[in-house]
Amino acid sequence: MGIEGMSSAARPDRVLVAMTGATGAILGVRLLERLKEFDVERHLIVSSWGARTLLHETDLDLDDVRSMADVTYKITDLGAAVSSGSFITRGMIVVPCSVRTLAAIASGVTGDLISRAADVTLKERKPLILMVRESPLNMIHLENLIKVSRAGAHIVPPMIAFYGRPTTVDQLVDHIVTRALDQVGLHSDATPRWDGELGI
């Protein structure tokens, strides 16, 4: 038994996923799908604008996406398990992360379950991955990014990479999702990685 009275094998392995109203709903959907590669529980919070964006950008609705998770929470439920530091988790990924959510996290204003869970993740020194989606960025956005980075968050904007010679949107999405999974210690070879060899 471990010092906390529980063997490491018995401790739940969880990842908390939050989807907000920025463009890029497919990133959150694909992350939930890719988490099936690993033996982890998928916990999910979707904001009201995240649900709206999902309908606008994909052929899925909120129920479809919730069915991809093991546990779901209402964004208004500040008493949910994930609002406590005693909740054991591998980390939290906000994908896509709107600049409104970024601002809430940067200011410590925990008015909904996403910002509260993110705040808890930071204070517990667990990985908080913010896949911020906005362009161009103004000074307020940049200052908030600096603040959350200094607080320990990992900033993983959905940047396109071309060294794997992608030919489809799905390949671009998978590359970004793979990089996010890396940040919570879940490593996959499902997408090409840089091998140091220049194709020249």
VENWOBEL-V122291 format. One record per backbone hydrogen bond with DSSP energy under -0.5 kcal/mol. NH is the residue of the N-H (numbers start at 1). CO is the residue of the C=O. Records with the same first field share a line. If there is no record, write none. Layout:
BEGIN
NH->CO ; CO
END
This chain:
BEGIN
5->2
10->7
11->7 ; 8
14->12
15->41
16->91
17->15 ; 43
18->93
19->45
20->96
27->24
28->24
29->25
30->26
31->27
32->28
33->29
34->30
35->31
36->33
37->34
38->35
40->38
41->13
43->15 ; 41
44->71
45->17
46->73
47->19
51->47
52->48
53->49
54->50
55->51
56->52
57->53
58->54
65->61
66->62
67->63
68->65
69->66
70->42
71->42
73->44
77->74
78->76
80->77
83->80
84->81
87->84
88->86
90->14
91->14
92->127
93->16
94->129
95->18 ; 93
97->131
98->96
102->98
103->99
104->100
105->101
106->102
107->103
108->104 ; 105
109->104
110->108
111->109
113->75
116->112
117->113
118->114
119->115
120->116
121->117
122->118
123->119
124->120
125->122
126->121
127->90
129->92 ; 127
130->128 ; 154
131->94 ; 129
132->130
133->97
134->132
142->138
143->139
144->140
145->141
146->142
147->143
148->144
149->145
150->146
151->147
152->149
153->148
154->128
155->153
156->130 ; 154
159->157
165->162
172->168
173->169
174->170
175->171
176->172
177->173
178->174
179->175
180->176
181->177
182->178
183->179 ; 180
184->180 ; 181
185->182
186->181
187->185
198->196
200->198
END
